[in-house]
Amino acid sequence: VQLVESGGGLVQTGGSLRLSCAASGNTGSINVMGWYRQAPGKQRELVAAITLSRRTNYADSVKGRFTISRDNAKNMISLQMNSLKPEDTAVYYCNAYYYSDSHQLLDAWGQGTLVTVSS
């Protein structure tokens, strides 16, 4: 499974951005997909995740501001980010958990897209 993100950029505090992630390869084996982020000097953290049945999970810091969505037919997920804050500045990574041909659970990562929120 390969993942490609798009949609990062520079935005002012209070603004909005939408990130997208397109999956290719053995997409039929994908289970949970999500977004993680890593700010300078910090560990990578989960932002939001979504299952095949579209159950969602969010980090407390983004609840009410970010919305994750999934299009299973297009093998894509998106992250709508509203009311952005400077502390949201980070490299955002798309992630997917999928099963190999031998039924081993593996994970794939995108290359990351930078989101910068100016104060």
All heavy atoms as an XYZ file, in Angstrom:
903
protein
N       0.840     -1.190      0.000
C       0.000      0.000      0.000
C       0.880      1.246      0.000
O       1.838      1.328      0.776
C      -0.924      0.013      1.232
C      -1.641      1.345      1.368
C      -1.937     -1.128      1.141
N       0.561      2.191     -0.871
C       1.295      3.453     -0.933
C       0.307      4.592     -0.662
O      -0.845      4.542     -1.078
C       1.939      3.665     -2.306
C       3.023      2.640     -2.639
C       2.421      1.317     -3.112
O       1.510      1.291     -3.905
N       2.959      0.214     -2.604
N       0.804      5.603      0.044
C      -0.040      6.738      0.431
C       0.602      8.037     -0.029
O       1.815      8.228      0.145
C      -0.217      6.768      1.950
C      -0.772      5.508      2.599
C      -0.704      5.606      4.116
C      -2.193      5.240      2.137
N      -0.204      8.927     -0.587
C       0.281     10.234     -1.026
C      -0.636     11.311     -0.468
O      -1.841     11.293     -0.716
C       0.326     10.325     -2.565
C       0.768     11.720     -2.984
C       1.256      9.270     -3.136
N      -0.036     12.238      0.305
C      -0.807     13.332      0.890
C      -0.741     14.574      0.015
O       0.201     14.750     -0.763
C      -0.268     13.707      2.281
C      -0.214     12.576      3.288
C       1.182     12.083      3.520
O       2.017     12.234      2.593
O       1.469     11.551      4.606
N      -1.724     15.430      0.195
C      -1.720     16.736     -0.452
C      -2.536     17.697      0.398
O      -3.331     17.267      1.243
C      -2.305     16.653     -1.865
O      -3.637     16.189     -1.820
N      -2.304     18.992      0.171
C      -3.158     19.991      0.796
C      -2.541     20.808      1.907
O      -3.191     21.693      2.446
N      -1.298     20.548      2.274
C      -0.679     21.351      3.315
C      -0.373     22.755      2.823
O      -0.564     23.079      1.659
N       0.083     23.597      3.752
C       0.422     24.958      3.364
C       0.474     25.883      4.550
O       0.494     25.441      5.706
N       0.497     27.171      4.247
C       0.568     28.221      5.265
C      -0.797     28.879      5.403
O      -1.427     29.238      4.401
C       1.614     29.264      4.857
C       1.724     30.521      5.713
C       2.195     30.166      7.122
C       2.680     31.518      5.062
N      -1.238     29.040      6.649
C      -2.532     29.652      6.903
C      -2.434     30.477      8.184
O      -1.603     30.185      9.050
C      -3.635     28.570      7.022
C      -3.404     27.681      8.219
C      -5.018     29.190      7.048
N      -3.253     31.495      8.291
C      -3.267     32.319      9.494
C      -4.114     31.669     10.588
O      -4.972     30.817     10.305
C      -3.825     33.703      9.174
C      -2.913     34.543      8.295
C      -3.433     35.964      8.119
O      -4.638     36.216      8.203
N      -2.517     36.892      7.880
N      -3.863     32.081     11.810
C      -4.655     31.596     12.934
C      -6.139     31.828     12.665
O      -6.543     32.906     12.218
C      -4.243     32.332     14.222
O      -2.888     32.016     14.532
C      -5.120     31.910     15.382
N      -6.925     30.775     12.928
C      -8.359     30.847     12.683
C      -8.775     30.385     11.307
O      -9.974     30.230     11.035
N      -7.809     30.160     10.445
C      -8.098     29.737      9.091
C      -8.375     28.249      8.979
O      -8.418     27.526      9.979
N      -8.552     27.795      7.734
C      -8.886     26.393      7.466
C      -7.985     25.836      6.381
O      -7.505     26.562      5.509
C     -10.345     26.276      7.005
O     -11.240     26.714      8.003
N      -7.772     24.527      6.461
C      -7.068     23.774      5.430
C      -7.713     22.406      5.328
O      -8.285     21.904      6.302
C      -5.585     23.600      5.777
C      -4.606     24.734      5.496
C      -3.223     24.355      6.016
C      -4.551     25.081      4.017
N      -7.581     21.819      4.156
C      -8.078     20.458      3.951
C      -6.950     19.603      3.409
O      -6.365     19.921      2.370
C      -9.260     20.446      2.980
C      -9.916     19.086      2.819
C     -11.119     19.167      1.892
N     -11.807     17.903      1.726
C     -12.760     17.459      2.534
N     -13.141     18.207      3.576
N     -13.346     16.289      2.308
N      -6.658     18.528      4.118
C      -5.648     17.574      3.684
C      -6.333     16.367      3.052
O      -7.411     15.963      3.494
C      -4.794     17.108      4.863
C      -4.118     18.177      5.710
C      -3.277     17.509      6.804
C      -3.273     19.084      4.867
N      -5.684     15.818      2.048
C      -6.195     14.609      1.412
C      -5.095     13.568      1.333
O      -3.909     13.910      1.263
C      -6.723     14.916      0.010
O      -7.841     15.772      0.064
N      -5.509     12.304      1.324
C      -4.555     11.195      1.227
C      -5.146     10.156      0.295
O      -6.262      9.672      0.529
C      -4.292     10.606      2.597
S      -3.289      9.105      2.590
N      -4.400      9.827     -0.746
C      -4.837      8.831     -1.715
C      -4.015      7.561     -1.534
O      -2.779      7.615     -1.490
C      -4.684      9.370     -3.128
N      -4.703      6.439     -1.450
C      -4.037      5.149     -1.293
C      -4.023      4.403     -2.615
O      -4.963      4.501     -3.405
C      -4.752      4.326     -0.239
N      -2.957      3.654     -2.836
C      -2.853      2.820     -4.027
C      -2.196      1.506     -3.633
O      -1.678      1.357     -2.531
C      -2.053      3.523     -5.123
O      -0.737      3.795     -4.690
N      -2.215      0.558     -4.544
C      -1.668     -0.759     -4.251
C      -2.770     -1.700     -3.800
O      -3.875     -1.672     -4.352
N      -2.499     -2.485     -2.786
C      -3.461     -3.483     -2.298
C      -4.487     -2.811     -1.381
O      -4.592     -3.111     -0.202
C      -2.722     -4.592     -1.549
C      -3.629     -5.765     -1.254
O      -4.727     -5.878     -1.786
N      -3.175     -6.641     -0.368
N      -5.285     -1.903     -1.961
C      -6.196     -1.085     -1.148
C      -7.331     -1.893     -0.547
O      -7.923     -1.476      0.448
C      -6.763      0.067     -1.991
O      -7.409     -0.483     -3.149
C      -5.665      1.019     -2.427
N      -7.631     -3.044     -1.127
C      -8.704     -3.868     -0.595
C      -8.400     -4.444      0.771
O      -9.294     -4.912      1.473
N      -7.125     -4.402      1.168
C      -6.721     -4.952      2.454
C      -6.636     -3.900      3.556
O      -6.300     -4.215      4.689
C      -5.349     -5.622      2.297
O      -4.367     -4.637      1.986
N      -6.925     -2.644      3.205
C      -6.795     -1.558      4.177
C      -7.925     -1.606      5.195
O      -9.084     -1.794      4.845
C      -6.781     -0.189      3.473
C      -5.526     -0.065      2.610
C      -6.823      0.933      4.495
C      -5.493      1.207      1.798
N      -7.568     -1.391      6.448
C      -8.540     -1.366      7.533
C      -8.665      0.071      8.044
O      -9.325      0.897      7.447
C      -8.110     -2.324      8.630
C      -9.193     -2.555      9.655
O     -10.111     -1.758      9.801
N      -9.118     -3.669     10.358
N      -7.987      0.385      9.103
C      -8.052      1.730      9.680
C      -7.105      2.669      8.935
O      -5.980      2.284      8.599
C      -7.691      1.706     11.171
C      -7.707      3.110     11.766
C      -8.648      0.799     11.925
N      -7.554      3.900      8.707
C      -6.698      4.951      8.156
C      -6.746      6.140      9.102
O      -7.726      6.319      9.850
C      -7.146      5.359      6.757
C      -7.039      4.254      5.736
S      -7.387      4.798      4.053
C      -5.909      5.767      3.691
N      -5.705      6.934      9.047
C      -5.700      8.074      9.961
C      -4.656      9.101      9.604
O      -3.889      8.947      8.650
N      -4.654     10.152     10.405
C      -3.699     11.236     10.280
C      -2.923     11.361     11.585
O      -3.520     11.354     12.661
C      -4.402     12.560      9.987
C      -5.025     12.631      8.642
C      -6.311     12.341      8.312
C      -4.367     12.997      7.422
N      -6.507     12.504      6.963
C      -5.322     12.913      6.386
C      -3.074     13.396      7.093
C      -5.020     13.211      5.059
C      -2.782     13.701      5.781
C      -3.736     13.601      4.780
N      -1.624     11.501     11.449
C      -0.737     11.773     12.569
C      -0.014     13.080     12.264
O       0.026     13.526     11.130
C       0.295     10.656     12.737
C      -0.263      9.360     13.266
C      -1.070      8.543     12.468
C       0.019      8.922     14.557
C      -1.591      7.357     12.953
C      -0.485      7.731     15.054
C      -1.281      6.951     14.247
O      -1.787      5.769     14.729
N       0.576     13.663     13.289
C       1.372     14.864     13.063
C       2.590     14.860     13.980
O       2.577     14.250     15.042
C       0.550     16.133     13.284
C       0.116     16.382     14.726
C      -0.806     17.591     14.792
N      -1.246     17.863     16.161
C      -2.155     18.774     16.481
N      -2.736     19.511     15.530
N      -2.498     18.953     17.744
N       3.613     15.550     13.512
C       4.834     15.663     14.296
C       5.331     17.096     14.215
O       5.687     17.568     13.127
C       5.914     14.690     13.808
C       7.133     14.653     14.696
C       8.028     13.470     14.392
O       7.964     12.857     13.327
N       8.873     13.107     15.346
N       5.347     17.753     15.355
C       5.867     19.112     15.443
C       7.357     19.056     15.754
O       7.845     18.051     16.293
C       5.114     19.888     16.525
N       8.091     20.112     15.454
C       9.535     20.112     15.732
C       9.832     19.825     17.200
O       9.246     20.435     18.095
C       9.952     21.541     15.351
C       8.948     21.971     14.344
C       7.659     21.340     14.773
N      10.708     18.865     17.439
C      11.107     18.522     18.799
C      10.105     17.697     19.571
O      10.299     17.447     20.766
N       9.035     17.274     18.909
C       8.009     16.495     19.600
C       7.829     15.137     18.938
O       8.228     14.933     17.795
C       6.690     17.256     19.616
C       6.732     18.541     20.441
C       5.348     19.141     20.575
C       5.373     20.376     21.475
N       4.015     20.960     21.649
N       7.197     14.235     19.668
C       6.910     12.916     19.118
C       5.706     12.977     18.186
O       4.847     13.853     18.304
C       6.639     11.924     20.264
C       7.858     11.565     21.082
C       7.577     10.453     22.074
O       6.463     10.271     22.528
N       8.611      9.688     22.396
N       5.674     12.021     17.274
C       4.526     11.914     16.388
C       3.302     11.529     17.210
O       3.378     10.661     18.085
C       4.791     10.878     15.298
C       3.785     10.862     14.180
C       4.223      9.938     13.060
N       5.477     10.379     12.439
C       5.967      9.828     11.321
N       5.312      8.844     10.719
N       7.112     10.260     10.831
N       2.157     12.157     16.914
C       0.944     11.886     17.665
C      -0.238     11.671     16.731
O      -0.285     12.228     15.629
C       0.624     13.053     18.618
C       0.350     14.375     17.923
C      -0.063     15.469     18.889
O      -0.148     15.231     20.104
O      -0.328     16.597     18.403
N      -1.188     10.885     17.216
C      -2.404     10.653     16.456
C      -3.268     11.913     16.474
O      -3.494     12.511     17.528
C      -3.190      9.485     17.049
C      -4.555      9.219     16.425
C      -4.401      8.717     14.993
C      -5.343      8.220     17.265
N      -3.766     12.278     15.307
C      -4.698     13.401     15.191
C      -6.123     12.883     15.073
O      -7.015     13.287     15.817
C      -4.358     14.276     13.967
C      -5.386     15.390     13.806
C      -2.951     14.841     14.085
N      -6.337     11.974     14.123
C      -7.670     11.428     13.903
C      -7.542     10.124     13.140
O      -6.616      9.949     12.350
C      -8.545     12.400     13.121
N      -8.492      9.220     13.374
C      -8.497      7.934     12.686
C      -9.929      7.583     12.306
O     -10.887      8.052     12.928
C      -7.896      6.844     13.564
N     -10.048      6.738     11.271
C     -11.373      6.346     10.796
C     -11.326      4.901     10.324
O     -10.394      4.492      9.643
C     -11.846      7.306      9.679
C     -13.281      7.020      9.277
C     -10.902      7.286      8.481
C     -13.907      8.130      8.429
N     -12.341      4.131     10.689
C     -12.399      2.731     10.302
C     -13.135      2.562      8.966
O     -13.661      3.528      8.406
C     -13.128      1.903     11.367
O     -14.520      2.297     11.369
C     -12.554      2.138     12.756
N     -13.168      1.334      8.479
C     -13.890      1.039      7.249
C     -15.359      1.430      7.363
O     -15.967      1.899      6.398
C     -13.790     -0.446      6.927
C     -12.616     -0.912      6.065
C     -12.624     -2.433      5.965
C     -12.653     -0.283      4.683
N     -15.929      1.239      8.538
C     -17.338      1.589      8.758
C     -17.509      3.046      9.150
O     -18.597      3.459      9.555
C     -17.925      0.677      9.841
O     -17.205      0.836     11.051
N     -16.429      3.803      9.066
C     -16.405      5.251      9.299
C     -16.589      5.645     10.755
O     -17.059      6.758     11.042
C     -17.396      5.978      8.384
C     -17.066      5.823      6.915
C     -17.994      6.637      6.022
N     -17.613      6.541      4.630
C     -17.985      5.560      3.824
N     -18.744      4.581      4.294
N     -17.605      5.560      2.556
N     -16.235      4.746     11.657
C     -16.145      5.163     13.057
C     -14.888      6.005     13.196
O     -13.846      5.686     12.621
C     -16.072      3.945     13.975
C     -17.379      3.169     14.055
C     -17.271      2.039     15.045
N     -17.044      2.527     16.404
C     -16.877      1.732     17.457
N     -16.883      0.431     17.306
N     -16.697      2.238     18.655
N     -14.994      7.085     13.977
C     -13.889      8.030     14.067
C     -13.364      8.170     15.492
O     -14.071      7.894     16.461
C     -14.306      9.415     13.560
O     -15.427      9.878     14.329
C     -14.691      9.372     12.088
N     -12.126      8.610     15.575
C     -11.486      8.861     16.856
C     -10.608     10.100     16.678
O      -9.902     10.209     15.666
C     -10.633      7.664     17.281
C      -9.974      7.871     18.625
O     -10.584      8.382     19.548
N      -8.715      7.481     18.741
N     -10.660     11.017     17.634
C      -9.907     12.266     17.529
C      -9.067     12.507     18.780
O      -9.454     12.157     19.890
C     -10.853     13.460     17.369
C     -11.642     13.484     16.088
C     -12.914     12.933     16.033
C     -11.116     14.064     14.938
C     -13.648     12.946     14.850
C     -11.831     14.094     13.762
C     -13.095     13.533     13.722
O     -13.811     13.559     12.543
N      -7.952     13.165     18.573
C      -7.191     13.670     19.710
C      -8.011     14.766     20.378
O      -8.734     15.519     19.706
C      -5.855     14.239     19.245
N      -7.911     14.859     21.699
C      -8.679     15.868     22.425
C      -8.395     17.282     21.917
O      -9.275     18.136     21.885
C      -8.369     15.783     23.921
C      -8.973     14.560     24.579
O      -9.896     13.952     23.985
O      -8.525     14.199     25.686
N      -7.159     17.504     21.503
C      -6.746     18.849     21.103
C      -7.403     19.332     19.807
O      -7.364     20.523     19.504
C      -5.221     18.909     20.949
O      -4.795     17.972     19.973
N      -7.987     18.401     19.033
C      -8.583     18.805     17.749
C     -10.080     18.564     17.693
O     -10.725     18.919     16.700
C      -7.893     18.086     16.567
C      -6.383     18.298     16.619
C      -8.246     16.602     16.527
N     -10.651     17.981     18.734
C     -12.097     17.705     18.738
C     -12.889     18.993     18.554
O     -12.594     20.004     19.194
C     -12.495     17.021     20.043
C     -12.129     15.559     20.107
C     -12.563     14.930     21.434
C     -12.181     13.464     21.496
N     -12.535     12.853     22.805
N     -13.869     18.931     17.674
C     -14.693     20.096     17.405
C     -14.118     21.025     16.357
O     -14.808     21.938     15.891
N     -12.852     20.824     15.988
C     -12.224     21.682     14.979
C     -11.864     20.908     13.712
O     -11.924     21.455     12.611
C     -10.954     22.315     15.547
C     -11.181     23.179     16.760
C      -9.908     23.947     17.147
N      -8.811     23.071     17.518
C      -7.630     23.063     16.918
N      -7.378     23.894     15.915
N      -6.676     22.228     17.331
N     -11.454     19.651     13.868
C     -11.037     18.828     12.732
C     -12.091     17.762     12.454
O     -12.720     17.247     13.382
C      -9.709     18.138     13.027
C      -8.515     19.043     13.097
C      -8.634     20.427     13.129
C      -7.237     18.505     13.134
C      -7.527     21.244     13.202
C      -6.120     19.315     13.194
C      -6.272     20.684     13.240
N     -12.233     17.414     11.189
C     -13.146     16.347     10.787
C     -12.453     15.437      9.793
O     -11.966     15.896      8.752
C     -14.419     16.908     10.148
O     -15.065     17.797     11.069
C     -15.384     15.783      9.790
N     -12.431     14.143     10.113
C     -11.850     13.162      9.203
C     -12.980     12.490      8.437
O     -14.054     12.238      8.985
C     -10.989     12.123      9.964
C     -10.215     11.246      8.993
C     -11.838     11.288     10.919
C      -9.163     10.361      9.671
N     -12.746     12.246      7.158
C     -13.739     11.565      6.337
C     -13.043     10.551      5.440
O     -11.829     10.617      5.237
C     -14.524     12.577      5.499
O     -13.660     13.303      4.649
N     -13.851      9.643      4.912
C     -13.274      8.545      4.131
C     -14.171      8.221      2.952
O     -15.396      8.141      3.096
C     -13.116      7.319      5.028
C     -12.509      6.090      4.370
C     -12.141      5.076      5.423
N     -11.491      3.907      4.854
C     -10.821      3.005      5.558
N     -10.701      3.145      6.868
N     -10.267      1.967      4.967
N     -13.572      8.026      1.790
C     -14.274      7.589      0.584
C     -13.682      6.235      0.197
O     -12.618      6.172     -0.409
C     -14.099      8.614     -0.540
C     -14.930      8.292     -1.763
O     -15.198      7.082     -1.996
O     -15.287      9.221     -2.495
N     -14.360      5.169      0.583
C     -13.825      3.828      0.329
C     -13.752      3.517     -1.169
O     -12.858      2.798     -1.613
C     -14.660      2.780      1.062
C     -14.493      2.860      2.562
O     -13.420      3.190      3.074
N     -15.551      2.561      3.295
N     -14.669      4.053     -1.942
C     -14.672      3.794     -3.381
C     -13.447      4.403     -4.058
O     -12.908      3.839     -5.019
C     -15.941      4.342     -4.010
N     -13.000      5.554     -3.547
C     -11.840      6.241     -4.134
C     -10.556      5.954     -3.364
O      -9.498      6.468     -3.727
C     -12.088      7.749     -4.173
C     -13.230      8.157     -5.090
C     -13.379      9.670     -5.126
C     -14.484     10.084     -6.070
N     -14.670     11.556     -6.120
N     -10.650      5.163     -2.296
C      -9.477      4.861     -1.466
C      -8.791      6.128     -0.979
O      -7.564      6.290     -1.103
C      -8.488      3.996     -2.238
C      -9.100      2.683     -2.670
O      -9.672      1.965     -1.858
N      -9.017      2.372     -3.954
N      -9.582      7.024     -0.445
C      -9.069      8.316      0.018
C      -9.614      8.655      1.388
O     -10.726      8.273      1.747
C      -9.455      9.432     -0.954
C      -8.785      9.379     -2.304
S      -9.215     10.809     -3.322
C      -8.474     12.126     -2.350
N      -8.814      9.381      2.148
C      -9.307     10.023      3.351
C      -8.953     11.503      3.285
O      -8.031     11.900      2.560
C      -8.743      9.418      4.661
C      -7.220      9.568      4.729
C      -9.171      7.968      4.806
C      -6.645      9.222      6.100
N      -9.707     12.288      4.024
C      -9.458     13.723      4.079
C      -9.523     14.186      5.522
O     -10.118     13.515      6.370
C     -10.491     14.492      3.248
O     -10.394     14.158      1.879
N      -8.887     15.314      5.781
C      -8.927     15.925      7.099
C      -9.255     17.399      6.904
O      -8.429     18.154      6.374
C      -7.591     15.765      7.822
C      -7.562     16.261      9.262
C      -8.431     15.370     10.159
C      -6.131     16.306      9.811
N     -10.454     17.781      7.297
C     -10.845     19.182      7.254
C     -10.448     19.820      8.573
O     -10.904     19.382      9.628
C     -12.354     19.318      7.029
C     -12.856     20.740      7.014
C     -12.314     21.535      5.842
O     -12.234     21.034      4.723
N     -11.939     22.794      6.094
N      -9.604     20.833      8.492
C      -9.076     21.484      9.688
C      -9.577     22.920      9.734
O      -9.261     23.722      8.840
C      -7.545     21.447      9.677
C      -6.974     20.063      9.527
S      -5.163     20.024      9.648
C      -4.723     20.907      8.162
N     -10.371     23.222     10.734
C     -10.921     24.567     10.919
C     -10.391     25.180     12.208
O      -9.865     24.474     13.071
C     -12.448     24.518     10.965
C     -13.058     23.988      9.690
O     -12.533     24.195      8.595
N     -14.175     23.290      9.821
N     -10.543     26.479     12.322
C     -10.108     27.204     13.530
C      -8.681     26.831     13.909
O      -8.385     26.513     15.065
C     -11.063     26.897     14.696
O     -12.392     27.252     14.366
N      -7.814     26.860     12.937
C      -6.433     26.435     13.156
C      -5.704     27.357     14.120
O      -5.936     28.575     14.158
C      -5.691     26.354     11.830
C      -6.023     25.108     11.010
C      -5.646     25.293      9.550
C      -5.313     23.901     11.591
N      -4.808     26.734     14.897
C      -4.022     27.441     15.908
C      -2.537     27.258     15.608
O      -2.160     26.264     14.968
C      -4.328     26.881     17.293
C      -5.799     26.869     17.682
C      -5.994     26.170     19.018
C      -7.463     26.122     19.412
N      -7.656     25.421     20.712
N      -1.697     28.147     16.103
C      -0.254     27.972     15.878
C       0.262     26.613     16.370
O       1.169     26.040     15.751
C       0.359     29.121     16.675
C      -0.687     30.186     16.646
C      -1.992     29.441     16.734
N      -0.325     26.093     17.414
C       0.108     24.791     17.928
C      -0.275     23.619     17.030
O       0.124     22.486     17.293
C      -0.419     24.560     19.358
C      -1.906     24.785     19.531
C      -2.221     26.164     20.060
O      -1.610     27.156     19.582
O      -3.101     26.263     20.951
N      -1.050     23.882     16.001
C      -1.350     22.845     15.010
C      -0.237     22.721     13.965
O      -0.276     21.813     13.126
C      -2.665     23.150     14.294
C      -3.873     23.085     15.212
O      -3.935     22.158     16.040
O      -4.743     23.967     15.103
N       0.717     23.621     14.010
C       1.830     23.579     13.070
C       2.617     22.291     13.236
O       3.060     21.952     14.334
C       2.760     24.783     13.281
O       2.049     25.992     12.966
C       3.999     24.677     12.401
N       2.758     21.556     12.141
C       3.437     20.257     12.184
C       3.493     19.675     10.774
O       2.840     20.190      9.861
C       2.702     19.287     13.097
N       4.243     18.609     10.643
C       4.161     17.782      9.441
C       3.074     16.742      9.695
O       3.105     16.046     10.715
C       5.497     17.104      9.121
C       5.347     16.196      7.900
C       6.583     18.143      8.882
N       2.123     16.681      8.800
C       1.005     15.758      8.930
C       1.234     14.544      8.029
O       1.547     14.692      6.842
C      -0.297     16.448      8.558
C      -0.784     17.382      9.644
C      -0.102     18.562      9.930
C      -1.903     17.086     10.415
C      -0.525     19.418     10.947
C      -2.341     17.929     11.420
C      -1.644     19.096     11.682
O      -2.074     19.928     12.688
N       1.065     13.367      8.613
C       1.299     12.111      7.901
C       0.013     11.298      7.812
O      -0.711     11.152      8.798
C       2.342     11.268      8.631
C       3.711     11.888      8.716
C       4.070     12.694      9.784
C       4.667     11.650      7.721
C       5.333     13.263      9.870
C       5.931     12.204      7.800
C       6.251     13.012      8.880
O       7.513     13.572      8.951
N      -0.203     10.748      6.644
C      -1.302      9.807      6.446
C      -0.810      8.404      6.811
O       0.347      8.050      6.524
C      -1.747      9.855      4.991
S      -3.108      8.740      4.584
N      -1.676      7.635      7.417
C      -1.328      6.285      7.858
C      -2.438      5.321      7.501
O      -3.627      5.691      7.526
C      -1.098      6.278      9.371
C      -1.020      4.887      9.954
O      -2.028      4.341     10.405
N       0.155      4.321      9.945
N      -2.064      4.088      7.172
C      -3.058      3.056      6.889
C      -2.587      1.727      7.457
O      -1.420      1.341      7.275
C      -3.290      2.929      5.388
N      -3.487      1.038      8.135
C      -3.219     -0.329      8.579
C      -3.872     -1.270      7.566
O      -5.030     -1.083      7.191
C      -3.784     -0.569      9.972
C      -2.921     -0.001     11.057
C      -3.131      1.283     11.550
C      -1.861     -0.742     11.584
C      -2.325      1.808     12.538
C      -1.038     -0.219     12.564
C      -1.280      1.064     13.041
O      -0.466      1.588     14.008
N      -3.103     -2.275      7.133
C      -3.624     -3.185      6.126
C      -3.076     -4.587      6.370
O      -2.094     -4.765      7.103
C      -3.247     -2.700      4.725
C      -1.768     -2.719      4.421
C      -1.193     -3.768      3.688
C      -0.927     -1.700      4.869
C       0.158     -3.783      3.408
C       0.425     -1.716      4.594
C       0.965     -2.757      3.860
O       2.301     -2.783      3.594
N      -3.706     -5.573      5.753
C      -3.289     -6.963      5.916
C      -2.486     -7.402      4.694
O      -2.886     -7.181      3.553
C      -4.503     -7.866      6.118
C      -5.162     -7.655      7.458
C      -6.243     -6.793      7.609
C      -4.681     -8.308      8.597
C      -6.827     -6.596      8.839
C      -5.262     -8.114      9.835
C      -6.330     -7.262      9.940
O      -6.903     -7.053     11.168
N      -1.375     -8.062      4.962
C      -0.569     -8.621      3.885
C      -1.236     -9.892      3.365
O      -2.233    -10.370      3.924
C       0.837     -8.940      4.398
O       0.781    -10.019      5.308
N      -0.665    -10.453      2.311
C      -1.199    -11.693      1.751
C      -1.151    -12.833      2.763
O      -1.955    -13.768      2.686
C      -0.421    -12.078      0.498
C      -0.691    -11.113     -0.641
O      -1.707    -10.382     -0.566
O       0.116    -11.068     -1.585
N      -0.223    -12.740      3.711
C      -0.114    -13.766      4.755
C      -0.890    -13.372      6.004
O      -0.662    -13.930      7.081
C       1.359    -13.999      5.105
O       1.957    -12.785      5.536
N      -1.785    -12.384      5.861
C      -2.679    -11.947      6.948
C      -1.947    -11.300      8.106
O      -2.458    -11.268      9.224
C      -3.543    -13.101      7.437
C      -4.321    -13.774      6.341
N      -5.354    -13.161      5.676
C      -4.162    -14.991      5.770
C      -5.823    -13.978      4.746
N      -5.110    -15.089      4.783
N      -0.770    -10.771      7.837
C      -0.034    -10.026      8.847
C      -0.486     -8.571      8.790
O      -0.629     -8.001      7.699
C       1.463    -10.123      8.582
C       2.328     -9.411      9.600
C       3.806     -9.542      9.280
O       4.189    -10.022      8.224
N       4.653     -9.104     10.200
N      -0.720     -7.967      9.949
C      -1.147     -6.576      9.995
C       0.076     -5.682      9.874
O       0.988     -5.737     10.698
C      -1.886     -6.279     11.294
C      -2.508     -4.881     11.418
C      -3.566     -4.660     10.341
C      -3.097     -4.670     12.801
N       0.081     -4.843      8.851
C       1.184     -3.936      8.579
C       0.664     -2.506      8.543
O      -0.552     -2.283      8.533
C       1.825     -4.286      7.233
C       2.330     -5.708      7.067
C       2.798     -5.936      5.637
C       3.454     -6.010      8.051
N       1.586     -1.552      8.532
C       1.134     -0.173      8.369
C       1.987      0.549      7.332
O       3.158      0.244      7.146
C       1.111      0.592      9.703
C       2.481      0.805     10.287
O       3.372     -0.011     10.009
O       2.662      1.795     11.033
N       1.366      1.491      6.660
C       2.021      2.288      5.632
C       1.907      3.755      5.997
O       0.943      4.168      6.658
C       1.375      2.038      4.271
N       2.900      4.541      5.556
C       2.931      5.968      5.839
C       3.137      6.762      4.563
O       3.855      6.325      3.652
C       4.082      6.286      6.796
C       3.894      5.715      8.164
C       4.308      4.490      8.592
C       3.247      6.334      9.269
N       3.939      4.309      9.903
C       3.295      5.426     10.349
C       2.626      7.573      9.466
C       2.746      5.717     11.603
C       2.079      7.863     10.711
C       2.145      6.943     11.751
N       2.531      7.923      4.513
C       2.803      8.854      3.443
C       4.084      9.617      3.719
O       4.717      9.445      4.767
N       4.446     10.490      2.792
C       5.698     11.225      2.918
C       5.572     12.442      3.829
O       6.579     13.005      4.246
C       6.190     11.675      1.528
C       5.512     12.918      0.962
C       4.114     12.661      0.438
O       3.608     11.540      0.450
N       3.464     13.718     -0.046
N       4.355     12.825      4.144
C       4.115     13.961      5.023
C       3.863     15.242      4.252
O       4.402     15.446      3.164
N       3.044     16.091      4.842
C       2.775     17.403      4.262
C       2.802     18.433      5.384
O       2.249     18.212      6.469
C       1.422     17.421      3.517
O       1.242     18.684      2.869
C       0.248     17.166      4.448
N       3.478     19.545      5.137
C       3.695     20.545      6.172
C       2.508     21.499      6.285
O       2.042     22.052      5.276
C       4.960     21.349      5.878
C       5.312     22.477      6.851
C       5.563     21.926      8.244
C       6.527     23.258      6.343
N       2.043     21.671      7.509
C       1.007     22.655      7.820
C       1.619     23.684      8.756
O       2.131     23.326      9.817
C      -0.213     21.995      8.477
C      -1.183     23.052      8.986
C      -0.901     21.056      7.496
N       1.584     24.948      8.355
C       2.127     26.033      9.168
C       1.024     27.036      9.454
O       0.397     27.546      8.523
C       3.289     26.738      8.462
O       4.301     25.772      8.134
C       3.897     27.810      9.366
N       0.790     27.279     10.737
C      -0.241     28.235     11.146
C       0.458     29.440     11.762
O       1.125     29.315     12.791
C      -1.225     27.618     12.144
C      -2.336     28.610     12.471
C      -1.797     26.321     11.598
N       0.313     30.580     11.139
C       0.980     31.791     11.623
C       0.080     32.536     12.614
O      -1.135     32.535     12.495
C       1.326     32.715     10.452
O       0.152     33.143      9.811
N       0.747     33.151     13.585
C      -0.020     33.872     14.627
C      -0.222     35.334     14.258
O       0.318     35.811     13.273
C       0.708     33.770     15.959
O       2.024     34.264     15.833
